[in-house]
Amino acid sequence: MLIFNTHLCDIFLFFFMQVNFVVCQLFALLAAIWFRTYLHSSKTSPFIRHVVATLLGLYLALFCFGWYALHFVIQSGISYYIMIIIGVENMHKYCFVFALGYLTVCQITRVYIFDYGQYSADFSGPMMIITQKITSLAFEIHDGMFRKNEDLTPSQRCLAVRRMPSLLEYLSYNCNFMGILAGPLCSYKDYITFIEGRSYQLQQSEANGKEDTKYEQTDPSPNIAVAQKLLICGLSLLFHMTITKTLPVEYNIDDNFRATASWPVRFFYLYVSLMAARPKYYFAWTLADAINNAAGFGFRGYDKNGVTRWDLISNLRIQQIEFSTSFKMFLDNWNIQTALWLKRVCYERATFSPTIQTFILSAIWHGVYPGYYLTFLTGVLMTLAARAIRNNIRHYFVESPAVKLCYDIVTWMATQAAISYTVVPFVLLSVKPSLTFYSSCYFCLHIASILVLLVFPLKRTQRGSKNHESVQPVWSRKLEEESLLQKNNYSTTNNSFSQKQEITCRYQALKQ
């Protein structure tokens, strides 16, 4: 009876935490509408907006997580102190080690002191976003105040911060009410420009590619974008509450299912069970995006038809996720801001094996569950194998539309199977059930990936290089342009020369 009552209390607490999180996010949505209406940049000063955004954020954190919310202030405060006393030359290294280490310690205590497996709506979730912000800003300040301009990549040059933020600006960036509970990550320059309410221009090419049109981006309404995202939230929540519960991922390791189901049936259930697990992320990330939009943050400019775009800090593209035809395409559209963070603080700066280092950092950042490490180590194999296949084979199938369609269908099926196979340990969390699943599949995709890497070179072949150059970058270049635009749409410097320089930088990125 005591065990039953304890289990019942755990279920009640878990449910309460989820409801508490959703209630806080809905309150943040209402606060965002109020913030945009009554504390608009044209009506009040940036100082007031910073103060209110910070206090509301800390209040929500305190309401949702109790005194555990002090970790957010402690982590931010110590990181800011490190930035001040260490100096711009090495502060990015110290901030990176401290912020990630502090997060890891909190994750260890939560997992091994509190209930194992209760990883939804815990206080380490917001700390993951704050860790991203602390480390991103440290690198951006290092780039802007220490490194030479010619040593920076175009994206680093556009994101570089040229002055040290004040303590209030730093806390506001890390702990504002719009993103403290679920993010998403945004660049410091984008956030400061939003708070200060500065107008900006973005040059965009028209459809004919001959003329440039300038749109004065003053104060477009986010209402339609917010309504659309709330509709997606509602559908995702409905799907999660009705379908997800009937398709548990744990059923993939059920003894009877493994013994009686055929291989096609098992792989089909693997796919649908992992697909059914995604709507809860769609709900949380889309709601977080809607909250930022409702406050007036997230405007990315106008398309060639003059239609407003509110996806500056969007964290996912659902259509591209569900219909991705490569492992990289899936990763580029899933948790977008985290992928950009990994790219900018690790992949672009790694001196050796950037793919492996990036996956390891991603695993450490996610937490201490063994399943995370199994997933990301498997992800390294899958990514390298998929890259090798794409570089060496794809150019043979793109000349004929009919052949390319068949190729896309096959690669879609392969990608969905590989993604589902890879992320099972991420959901199961523990080593034993994860290895039970992989052993029941005879580690088939692990072995297949190793064989692919032994057969195909990672670099494209001489024969396929020209065709591959003309075909492969089409969607990847587009995603990179989207990423650059998402993070660099605003000018955040204080003089007209720097503003023009930022616009030129963004325009050049768009033209690449």
Protein Blocks (a to p, Z undefined) as FASTA:
>chain_A
ZZmmmmmmmmmmmmmmmmmmmmmmmmmmmmmmmmmmmmcfklmcfklmmmmmmmmmmmmm
mmmnommlmmmmmmmmmmmmmmmmnopmlmmmmmmmmmmmmmmmmmmmmmmmmcghiagh
iaklmmmmmmmmmmmmmmmmmmmmmmcfklpcfklmmmpcfbdcdfklmmmmmmgmklmm
nopaddfklmmmmmnopacddddddfkomaccddddfbdcfklmmmmmmmmmmmmmmmmm
mmmmmmcfklmmgmklmmmpcfklmmmmmmmmmmmmmmmmmmmmmmmmmmmmmnopaiab
jcfkopacdfklacbdfklmmmccbfklmmmmgokllmmmmmmmmmmmpcbhkllmmmmm
mmmmnomcfklmmmmmmmmmmmmmmmmmmmmmmmmmmmpmklmmmmmmmmmmmmmmmmmm
mmmmmmnopamlmmmmmmmnoommmmmmmmmmmmpcfbdcfklmmmmmmmmmmmmmmmmm
mmmmmmmmpccbfbfklmmmmmmmmmmmmmZZ
